Amino acid sequence: MSPANYTLLQQNDFSLLSTLSSPVRYTELADINAEYAGCTPILLAVEARNLEAVKFLLNEEDIDVNYQDHSGHSPLHCAILNSSLAIFERLISFESTNVNLPNWMGIPPITTSLLHNQSYMLQVLLQHPQIEINALDRLDQSPVMWAVERENYGALHILGKDTRADFNCRDLSGDTPLLQAVKKHTEPSAIKLVDCILCCNNIDIIQRTNTFGQLYGTR
């Protein structure tokens, strides 16, 4: 275990951490990105919900804010998973943070926020100038598709107001998000889900008409 990791895990002493990271006195101990059990100090700080440690580490010149653990989770992923809003906001405002970096399943932070019902974080991510709103994971599922799959009405409402969101995309079976919703017709929530999607302005009018026919048995 590196001295920096030990300090964060056991001592929580930022004066000691500052001394260890000094390139003048402790050159060999100065690896602020040293790994321990698949984590670096920044990941450990986020996992511990230690905002002060995160602030300190982000001030380090060589900090790797996009380091990924054994699951491919970056510090930003971890902040979302832990519902750590203050840390999330600090990370997303940090210039070097890759807001589109996927984990090993290809899931980017925007999808992570949706899957874990973090509506505010989703809205903040959508405001980031570099966000890829239609990013696909390894299953070729976009955030819109996941919102339909999980019946996340809040996320659908948020995405539906964003003209960049692709509601006409297709999954590996060739189904659009609207058709995915229609196929849930045996479930009580199907009508509500379809109505929610139809309220979005980004759906092709032909798709709307065809889907109404499939849902209500008309041509």
N, C-alpha and C positions, 0 to 999 in steps of 0.2 A: 504494500500500500504506500502511495506517495505521501510525503508530509502534508501536502495541500489537502489530499483526501482525508487524511487522519484528522486534520484540524477541523474540517467541516463536519465529519461524522462524530467526533468525540469532544473536541474542545470548544467549538463554536466561537473561536477567538480570532477576530478579524485583524487585530494588531499583529498576531503571529502569522496569519495568512499573508498579510502585507509584507512582512519581513521575508517570508519564504519565497515570495514572488519577486523579490528584488533581484534584478539582473546583475547588480554590482557585487553584492556580498555573497549571494548563494546561487551562482550560475547553474550548478548541477541540480539544484533543487527547484529550479524556477519553472518547471513544466506545469503550467496552469491547466493543461489539458491531459494530464496523466490519467490513465485508465485504471480503475479498480473494479473488478467484478462486472465489467461491461459498462461502467459508468465513469464519467469525468466529474470534476467538482461542480460544473454548471448543472449537470443532470441530477447530481445528488442534492444540490441546493433546491432545485425545482421540486424534486420528489419530496423533500422535507418541508416544502412550502415556506422556505426561508427567504423572504423577500430581500432582507438586508444583504444576505450572502449573494443573491442574484445581482443586486445593484453593484456590489463590490466587484464581482467577477466580470461584469460587463464593462467595467472601466479598465480592465486589463487589455493591453494592446494586442496580444496574440490569442485572445479567447476564441475558441471554436464553438460558436453558438449553435451550429448545425450538426454537432456530433450526435450520432445515433446509437442507441443501446442495442441489445441483442434482438429486440423486436423491431428494430428500425425506427423507434420513437425518438424524435428530436426533443429538445427542451420545450418547444412550442406544443408538440403533441402532448407531452406530459402535463403541461400547465392546463390544457383543455381537459384532459382525463381527470385531473385532480380538482377541477373547478376553481383553480387559483387565478381569480380575475386580475388582481393587482400584478402578479407575475406575468400573466398573459399579456397585459397591456404594456408592461415594460419590454417584453421580448418582441412584440409586434412593432414597437416603435424603434427598435434597434436596427440600424441600417443594414447590418450583415445578415439578419435573420431571413432565411429562405421560407417564405410563407406557403410555398407550393411543394416543399420537400415531402415525398411520400414515405410511408414506412415500408417494411418488407412485403406487405400485402398490397402495396401500391396505393394505399389510402392517404390522401393529403390532409392537412389540418382542417380544411373547409369541410370535408366529409366527416372527419372525426368530431367536429363541433356539432354537426347535424345528428350523427348517430348517438351522441350522448346528450342530446336535448339542451345544448348550450346556445340558445337563440341569440343572446346578446353577443356572444363571441362570433357567431355566424355573421351577424350584421357588421361587426367591426372588421372581420376578414374581408367582407365584400367591399368595404370602403378602401382597402389597401390597393394602391395603384398597380401592383404586380400580381394581383390574385388571378388565378385561372379558374373561373367560375364553373367551367364545364369539364374539369379534369376527370379523366377516367382512371379507375383502379384496375387491378389485374383481372377482374371479372367483367371489365368493360362497363362498369356501373358508374354513372355520373352522380353528383349530389342530388339532382332532380329525381333520378331513378331511385336513389336510396330513400328520399323523402316519401315517395309513393310506397315503396316496399315496407317502410316502417310506419306508414300512415301518420307522418309527422306534419300535421296541418299548419303548425306555426312556421316550420321551415318552408313549406310550400307557399304560404302567404308571403314570406320574405323574398323567396326566390322569384315568385310570380310578379313581383313589382320591379324586378331588375330585368331590363330589356336584353341583357347579355345572356341570361339563362336560357338554355336550349330545351324547350319543352317538346320539340319535334325529333329529338334524338331517338335512336333505336338500340335495344340491347342485343345480345348474341342471338336471340330468337327472332329478331326483327320487330319486336314490339316497342311501341312508343310508350312514354309514361302514362298517357291517357288510356291506351289499350291495356296496359298492366292493371290499371285501376278497374277497368271494365271486367277483366277476368276474375276479379274478386267479387263478382256479382252474387255469389252465394253467402257472402259475409254481410252482416247488418250495416257495416260501415261503408259499403261499396258506393252507395248513392252519394253520401256525404263527401267521399273522397273524389268522385268524379266531378261533383259540383264545384269542389274546391279548385280542381285543376282547370275546369272550364271558365272560371273567373279570371284566369291568367290571360293576359293580352298577347302572349307569345305563341299561341297555338294556331297552327294553320287552319283556316276556315273549313277546308275539305275534311281534315281530320276530325274536326268538331262534328260535322254532319254525319260522317260515316260512323263515328262512335255512338252518337245518339241512336242511330239505327240498330246497332248491335245491342245497346243497353235496353232499349224499350221495344225491340222487336219490330221496328219499322224499316222501310227502305227509302 
